[in-house]
């Protein structure tokens, strides 16, 4: 191959690699923007037959009247109607219990309406619910959680409320929401695995029989996409959550039946007040939620949301900016833009590079000689102040850069929470790795939106240190 052609091929390969890297970063950011939502599908049963028997005008009026009755039921329960498609409605909720109660209210309202009409004018619906990760754009919602809910709706009978394993997991402890096993091994279009379905009893006097068994981790993964989402984050370049047990190509939590609590960590390391987080969507905050610390001004009104699904505990950042930090238990590969906390100091990692926007101002003004390699800025930590404003930049130009109160490349003599030698960032072929240097208070990394926690993990929220404790049930 001609030298000029070979050089062009090399340039194209590098350009393609940059595009792939940007795409992976965008994919990771989109994955982090997913929220845990409960999707509700409603379908009017027999609308086609009604159109045939009564004509298009009467059929359209029946559909409009029915959906007009159901929409306020959603909105009165803090749900969002994403869209109506013909004789069907798609809505979403942030709370699974509320979504199920909405489905019950829908069936009861229509049953009461039907009782006033002759049988030929009765309207019946089927309701299907699934809980999992979804992307919200304006009012609409997207993601596999919607697809699974749609597939469940196809397997739902008239006058029935069918729910996925993830929804059942969230409501199984609620005394007034009775559930029975509907079917096992239901084939879901587009999935290689089968799903177990449950039905919520809504008629007065219905008996559920023995309580269905708790869903397995595999069933919850299929319904929610949570483990898959964490795996995709890792593939896209984000760090894999600590506490994930890697089994071959899959990531699953431990299999034992567990109950989780978070306990306050006192300055002497002893555990204090314990707060159960084994109920659905336990919220921690300053003024709102199940766990409140009213005197902690560093907390947002709602700061963190804990979700137990099967034997896995997830924490989600709902603070709007204040963040949640997890203490390192092993050396941690740093990712671009990742925020770490050493003592009371916060830093954001920037990997450096050779792109024009990363060049130092002085170098950017100079004329670059043809054929000369571009200037490369070293990686650095940006020290963050209030509102995450950058107050100074600390270069990581050596193979090892150390941090401490009195010893290290960069020292912080006024930070009494930082040990004499606190942390080290090493640079090698694998990138930049943050490692704790046996400090008293440890090193923390900010959780990017959502993370899987394990027994013994310590997290920092506001001024609170909390340790995750898993207990056998």
RATAZI-V255327 format. One record per residue. RES is the residue in three letters. PSI is psi in radians with two decimals (NA if undefined). D_CENTER is the distance of its C-alpha to the mean C-alpha in Angstrom with 2 decimals. Layout:
RES:PSI:D_CENTER / RES:PSI:D_CENTER
This chain:
UNK:2.45:49.49 / UNK:2.51:50.79 / UNK:-0.71:49.40 / UNK:-0.72:48.29 / UNK:-0.71:46.44 / UNK:-0.72:44.84 / UNK:-0.69:43.66 / UNK:-0.71:42.18 / UNK:-0.75:40.28 / UNK:-0.71:38.87 / UNK:-0.73:37.80 / UNK:-0.70:36.08 / UNK:-0.76:34.21 / UNK:-0.71:33.00 / UNK:-0.75:32.00 / UNK:-0.69:30.08 / UNK:-0.68:28.28 / UNK:-0.72:27.29 / UNK:-0.77:25.97 / UNK:-0.73:23.95 / UNK:-0.75:22.50 / UNK:-0.70:21.60 / UNK:-0.73:20.08 / UNK:-0.68:17.92 / UNK:-0.72:16.81 / UNK:-0.72:16.05 / UNK:-0.73:14.15 / UNK:-0.73:11.99 / UNK:-0.71:11.54 / UNK:-0.72:10.80 / UNK:-0.68:8.09 / UNK:-0.40:6.51 / UNK:-0.13:7.36 / UNK:2.56:5.63 / UNK:2.71:5.06 / UNK:1.94:5.79 / UNK:2.73:9.48 / UNK:2.12:12.81 / UNK:2.36:15.17 / UNK:2.13:18.89 / UNK:2.35:21.65 / UNK:2.33:25.25 / UNK:2.32:28.27 / UNK:2.14:31.89 / UNK:2.36:33.94 / UNK:0.37:37.30 / UNK:-0.59:37.09 / UNK:-0.77:38.88 / UNK:-0.66:41.75 / UNK:-0.74:41.90 / UNK:-0.76:42.33 / UNK:-0.70:45.07 / UNK:-0.58:46.90 / UNK:-0.16:46.64 / UNK:2.91:46.25 / UNK:-0.73:43.70 / UNK:-0.86:44.27 / UNK:-0.66:43.98 / UNK:-0.76:40.97 / UNK:-0.71:39.17 / UNK:-0.68:40.16 / UNK:-0.79:38.86 / UNK:-0.81:35.43 / UNK:-0.70:35.27 / UNK:-0.76:36.46 / UNK:-0.88:33.98 / UNK:-0.56:30.92 / UNK:-0.54:32.46 / UNK:-0.59:32.53 / UNK:-0.56:28.94 / UNK:-0.84:27.30 / UNK:-0.53:28.29 / UNK:-0.66:26.94 / UNK:-0.87:23.42 / UNK:-0.57:23.90 / UNK:-0.26:25.51 / UNK:0.50:22.40 / UNK:0.43:19.99 / UNK:2.92:18.95 / UNK:2.15:19.09 / UNK:1.92:21.43 / UNK:-0.76:20.05 / UNK:2.80:23.33 / UNK:2.35:26.37 / UNK:1.74:27.76 / UNK:-2.01:31.32 / UNK:0.42:31.35 / UNK:2.74:27.57 / UNK:2.44:24.80 / UNK:2.18:21.03 / UNK:2.83:19.10 / UNK:2.69:15.61 / UNK:2.71:14.68 / UNK:-0.20:12.07 / UNK:2.16:13.99 / UNK:-0.72:14.96 / UNK:-0.78:18.33 / UNK:-0.70:19.26 / UNK:-0.76:18.60 / UNK:-0.74:20.82 / UNK:-0.56:23.42 / UNK:-0.79:23.49 / UNK:-0.72:24.35 / UNK:-0.79:27.01 / UNK:-0.68:28.45 / UNK:-0.86:28.73 / UNK:-0.70:30.70 / UNK:-0.69:32.85 / UNK:-0.77:33.72 / UNK:-0.63:34.79 / UNK:-0.72:36.73 / UNK:-0.67:38.59 / UNK:-0.73:39.33 / UNK:-0.55:40.59 / UNK:-0.36:42.89 / UNK:-0.10:44.80 / UNK:2.72:45.26 / UNK:2.68:47.41 / UNK:-0.61:45.65 / UNK:-0.39:46.01 / UNK:0.12:43.85 / UNK:2.51:41.01 / UNK:2.29:37.47 / UNK:2.59:34.88 / UNK:2.82:31.15 / UNK:2.49:28.54 / UNK:2.31:24.98 / UNK:2.42:21.99 / UNK:2.49:18.47 / UNK:2.56:15.29 / UNK:2.31:11.79 / UNK:-2.88:8.85 / UNK:2.26:6.55 / UNK:2.76:8.80 / UNK:2.25:10.17 / UNK:2.22:12.47 / UNK:1.94:15.79 / UNK:-2.11:18.28 / UNK:-0.29:18.48 / UNK:2.80:17.67 / UNK:2.50:14.57 / UNK:2.76:14.16 / UNK:3.03:12.72 / UNK:-0.47:13.61 / UNK:-0.60:12.52 / UNK:-0.74:15.46 / UNK:-0.75:17.73 / UNK:-0.72:17.40 / UNK:-0.71:18.13 / UNK:-0.71:21.07 / UNK:-0.64:22.37 / UNK:-0.69:22.28 / UNK:-0.64:24.27 / UNK:-0.45:26.90 / UNK:0.12:27.39 / UNK:2.44:27.70 / UNK:2.88:31.22 / UNK:2.48:32.88 / UNK:0.42:32.36 / UNK:2.68:29.42 / UNK:1.85:25.82 / UNK:2.41:23.96 / UNK:2.72:20.49 / UNK:2.98:18.27 / UNK:-0.63:17.75 / UNK:-0.60:14.22 / UNK:-0.75:15.86 / UNK:-0.72:18.81 / UNK:-0.58:16.88 / UNK:-0.36:15.78 / UNK:0.00:19.35 / UNK:-0.41:21.63 / UNK:-0.09:22.66 / UNK:2.02:23.67 / UNK:-0.65:27.49 / UNK:0.04:28.21 / UNK:1.70:25.78 / UNK:2.38:27.75 / UNK:2.48:26.39 / UNK:2.76:28.37 / UNK:2.23:27.68 / UNK:-0.90:28.20 / UNK:2.66:28.26 / UNK:2.62:27.26 / UNK:0.67:26.82 / UNK:2.21:26.22 / UNK:2.28:26.12 / UNK:2.12:23.30 / UNK:2.28:24.47 / UNK:-0.04:22.90 / UNK:2.47:21.63 / UNK:-0.51:23.78 / UNK:2.81:22.67 / UNK:2.79:23.60 / UNK:2.47:21.73 / UNK:2.36:23.09 / UNK:2.68:23.29 / UNK:2.77:24.16 / UNK:2.37:26.12 / UNK:2.27:26.07 / UNK:2.28:29.62 / UNK:-0.23:30.56 / UNK:2.48:34.35 / UNK:2.32:36.36 / UNK:-0.13:37.94 / UNK:2.51:35.71 / UNK:2.38:35.29 / UNK:-0.36:32.30 / UNK:-2.81:34.11 / UNK:2.52:32.50 / UNK:2.37:28.80 / UNK:2.69:26.87 / UNK:2.72:25.60 / UNK:2.42:22.06 / UNK:2.60:19.91 / UNK:2.87:19.65 / UNK:-0.64:16.66 / UNK:-0.72:17.70 / UNK:-0.71:17.73 / UNK:-0.67:14.26 / UNK:-0.74:13.02 / UNK:-0.70:15.19 / UNK:-0.73:14.03 / UNK:-0.57:10.22 / UNK:0.15:9.80 / UNK:-0.91:7.21 / UNK:-0.67:9.95 / UNK:-0.71:11.09 / UNK:-0.72:8.07 / UNK:-0.66:8.48 / UNK:-0.71:12.11 / UNK:-0.60:12.11 / UNK:-0.76:10.77 / UNK:-0.72:13.72 / UNK:-0.57:16.03 / UNK:0.04:15.42 / UNK:-0.07:16.53 / UNK:2.71:13.66 / UNK:2.48:14.38 / UNK:2.42:13.45 / UNK:2.44:11.95 / UNK:2.61:14.97 / UNK:0.02:15.61 / UNK:2.20:15.04 / UNK:2.11:18.35 / UNK:2.06:19.38 / UNK:1.74:21.64 / UNK:-2.19:23.27 / UNK:0.03:20.86 / UNK:2.76:18.09 / UNK:2.11:15.61 / UNK:2.62:15.77 / UNK:2.94:15.78 / UNK:2.73:19.28 / UNK:-0.17:21.07 / UNK:2.66:22.74 / UNK:2.09:22.11 / UNK:2.74:20.63 / UNK:2.35:20.13 / UNK:2.51:18.17 / UNK:2.76:19.43 / UNK:2.35:18.95 / UNK:2.42:22.39 / UNK:2.43:23.77 / UNK:2.10:25.37 / UNK:2.85:28.87 / UNK:-0.49:30.64 / UNK:0.08:32.68 / UNK:-0.15:29.66 / UNK:2.63:30.27 / UNK:2.41:27.60 / UNK:-2.25:28.13 / UNK:2.36:26.60 / UNK:2.41:24.09 / UNK:2.05:21.36 / UNK:2.40:20.05 / UNK:0.53:16.30 / UNK:0.03:16.93 / UNK:2.83:16.79 / UNK:2.32:14.06 / UNK:0.87:11.86 / UNK:2.13:14.12 / UNK:2.35:14.07 / UNK:2.36:15.93 / UNK:-3.10:17.85 / UNK:-0.81:21.37 / UNK:-0.18:22.68 / UNK:2.67:20.16 / UNK:-3.12:18.21 / UNK:-0.52:19.24 / UNK:2.03:19.81 / UNK:2.44:21.78 / UNK:1.47:23.58 / UNK:-0.45:25.81 / UNK:-0.14:27.80 / UNK:1.73:25.01 / UNK:-0.19:25.25 / UNK:-0.20:22.61 / UNK:2.53:19.88 / UNK:2.78:18.43 / UNK:-0.78:19.35 / UNK:2.10:15.76 / UNK:-0.80:14.13 / UNK:2.54:11.47 / UNK:2.19:9.86 / UNK:2.40:10.33 / UNK:2.05:9.67 / UNK:2.20:12.17 / UNK:1.94:12.28 / UNK:-2.24:15.65 / UNK:0.53:16.39 / UNK:2.46:13.01 / UNK:2.26:11.44 / UNK:2.57:7.93 / UNK:2.46:7.90 / UNK:2.34:5.99 / UNK:1.99:8.50 / UNK:0.35:10.16 / UNK:-0.36:13.50 / UNK:0.22:14.13 / UNK:-0.53:15.52 / UNK:-0.63:16.80 / UNK:2.87:13.97 / UNK:2.35:13.32 / UNK:2.45:15.35 / UNK:2.38:15.70 / UNK:2.40:19.26 / UNK:2.47:20.27 / UNK:-0.02:21.84 / UNK:2.84:23.07 / UNK:2.46:23.91 / UNK:2.03:20.94 / UNK:2.20:21.19 / UNK:2.46:20.42 / UNK:2.63:18.53 / UNK:2.28:19.79 / UNK:-0.01:18.72 / UNK:2.47:17.20 / UNK:2.30:18.20 / UNK:2.78:20.01 / UNK:2.16:21.96 / UNK:2.03:25.44 / UNK:-2.18:27.30 / UNK:0.16:26.63 / UNK:2.40:26.46 / UNK:2.45:23.41 / UNK:2.61:23.56 / UNK:2.26:21.81 / UNK:2.25:22.65 / UNK:2.16:24.33 / UNK:-0.17:25.69 / UNK:-3.00:28.77 / UNK:-2.97:30.45 / UNK:0.14:33.35 / UNK:2.63:32.22 / UNK:-0.65:34.48 / UNK:-0.29:31.91 / UNK:-0.12:31.38 / UNK:2.50:35.14 / UNK:2.60:36.69 / UNK:-0.75:38.63 / UNK:-0.75:42.00 / UNK:-0.56:41.39 / UNK:-0.43:40.09 / UNK:-0.27:43.47 / UNK:2.64:45.55 / UNK:2.21:46.82 / UNK:2.23:45.23 / UNK:2.44:47.92 / UNK:2.38:47.77 / UNK:-0.24:46.54 / UNK:2.51:45.24 / UNK:2.56:41.67 / UNK:2.65:39.34 / UNK:2.54:38.73 / UNK:2.16:35.60 / UNK:2.40:33.79 / UNK:2.80:32.67 / UNK:2.74:29.16 / UNK:2.81:28.71 / UNK:2.25:26.76 / UNK:2.04:26.63 / UNK:2.28:27.26 / UNK:2.43:25.35 / UNK:-2.63:26.92 / UNK:2.40:26.09 / UNK:0.38:23.50 / UNK:0.51:22.63 / UNK:2.42:26.04 / UNK:2.14:27.59 / UNK:-0.40:30.71 / UNK:2.88:31.86 / UNK:2.29:31.18 / UNK:1.94:31.75 / UNK:2.57:32.70 / UNK:1.05:31.70 / UNK:-0.15:34.87 / UNK:2.80:36.01 / UNK:-0.54:34.94 / UNK:2.20:33.90 / UNK:2.21:33.03 / UNK:2.75:33.07 / UNK:2.44:32.08 / UNK:3.04:33.66 / UNK:-0.72:35.48 / UNK:-0.24:38.93 / UNK:2.56:38.56 / UNK:3.02:36.80 / UNK:-0.71:36.66 / UNK:2.19:34.98 / UNK:2.69:35.86 / UNK:1.34:34.76 / UNK:-0.34:37.71 / UNK:-0.09:36.56 / UNK:1.74:33.23 / UNK:-0.12:34.30 / UNK:-0.10:30.86 / UNK:2.37:31.25 / UNK:2.88:33.41 / UNK:-0.91:36.52 / UNK:1.98:34.80 / UNK:-0.85:31.07 / UNK:2.83:29.17 / UNK:2.43:29.97 / UNK:2.02:28.43 / UNK:2.50:30.16 / UNK:2.12:30.48 / UNK:-2.84:31.38 / UNK:-0.42:31.02 / UNK:0.06:27.41 / UNK:-2.70:26.50 / UNK:2.28:25.95 / UNK:2.22:25.00 / UNK:2.29:24.54 / UNK:2.33:26.34 / UNK:2.43:27.19 / UNK:0.87:30.98 / UNK:0.71:31.22 / UNK:2.80:30.56 / UNK:-0.76:30.76 / UNK:-0.14:27.48 / UNK:3.02:25.43 / UNK:2.49:23.21 / UNK:2.54:19.64 / UNK:2.36:16.91 / UNK:2.33:14.34 / UNK:2.29:10.69 / UNK:1.61:9.12 / UNK:-0.97:6.25 / UNK:2.50:4.42 / UNK:2.68:7.15 / UNK:2.22:9.27 / UNK:2.72:12.35 / UNK:2.92:15.90 / UNK:2.25:19.14 / UNK:-0.21:20.77 / UNK:2.46:17.96 / UNK:2.27:18.87 / UNK:2.63:16.65 / UNK:2.13:18.18 / UNK:2.06:17.26 / UNK:-2.23:20.12 / UNK:0.18:23.25 / UNK:2.36:21.90 / UNK:2.23:21.56 / UNK:2.41:19.85 / UNK:2.38:20.10 / UNK:2.27:18.13 / UNK:2.14:20.77 / UNK:2.28:20.54 / UNK:2.43:23.49 / UNK:2.43:25.03 / UNK:NA:25.53
